[in-house]
Amino acid sequence: MIDLYRADVHKGTYAIFSTNLTTKQTTTLVSAFPGGATRPELSRNGRTLAFVRRVRDKEALVFKYVVSML
């Protein structure tokens, strides 16, 4: 088993992307810096993205407003 959480965040391992399945265009929603981003969840209305980010030696729940992807 590979422990991805210990991977190098500078390589973009923990960035969050959105891909339009029609146009195949990929957009970065959350960059890997600072602290990466894991466990993304989109709200039911598609306006808010919640994810976990590393802040120093702890984890923080972050909310980000996004353009509706639904």
C-alpha atoms as one frame of an Amber mdcrd trajectory, in Angstrom:
protein
   0.000   0.000   0.000   1.275   3.486  -0.884   0.918   6.216   1.722  -0.018
   9.120  -0.554  -0.543  11.560   2.313   3.200  11.607   2.859   3.899  12.263
  -0.829   5.551  15.488  -1.981   2.849  18.198  -2.142   5.043  20.172  -4.538
   4.249  17.644  -7.279   0.523  18.464  -7.175  -0.499  15.165  -5.598  -3.059
  16.943  -3.446  -4.545  19.428  -5.897  -8.262  19.248  -6.760  -9.278  19.460
 -10.412 -12.525  19.674 -12.360 -12.793  18.173 -15.843 -15.524  19.063 -18.320
 -16.424  15.683 -19.838 -17.682  17.281 -23.059 -14.736  19.543 -23.849 -12.116
  17.557 -21.887 -10.894  20.867 -20.391  -9.385  20.546 -16.905  -9.434  23.385
 -14.394  -7.564  23.534 -11.086 -10.068  24.249  -8.304  -7.612  23.999  -5.413
  -3.842  24.009  -5.828  -1.552  21.715  -3.856  -0.057  24.679  -2.006  -0.141
  25.338   0.836  -0.741  22.047   2.583  -2.483  20.139  -0.171  -6.169  19.280
  -0.344  -7.870  15.942   0.305 -11.336  14.416   0.661 -13.248  16.917  -1.522
 -17.052  17.075  -1.289 -19.254  19.307  -3.423 -22.425  20.775  -1.872 -25.791
  19.686  -3.270 -26.274  23.004  -5.077 -22.764  22.812  -6.588 -21.672  26.157
  -5.152 -19.397  25.135  -2.292 -16.476  22.731  -2.228 -15.403  21.394   1.163
 -12.003  19.752   1.576  -9.350  19.028   4.182  -6.054  20.928   4.067  -2.898
  20.486   6.138  -2.133  23.581   8.256   1.211  23.210   9.979   0.908  19.878
  11.816  -2.917  19.780  11.926  -5.781  19.298   9.483  -8.358  22.025   8.734
 -11.740  21.854   7.050 -11.890  24.465   4.255 -14.894  25.733   2.293 -14.439
  27.330  -1.116 -17.073  28.973  -3.290 -16.969  27.569  -6.821 -18.918  28.211
  -9.999 -21.669  25.627 -10.313 -20.445  22.496 -12.059 -23.798  20.708 -12.152
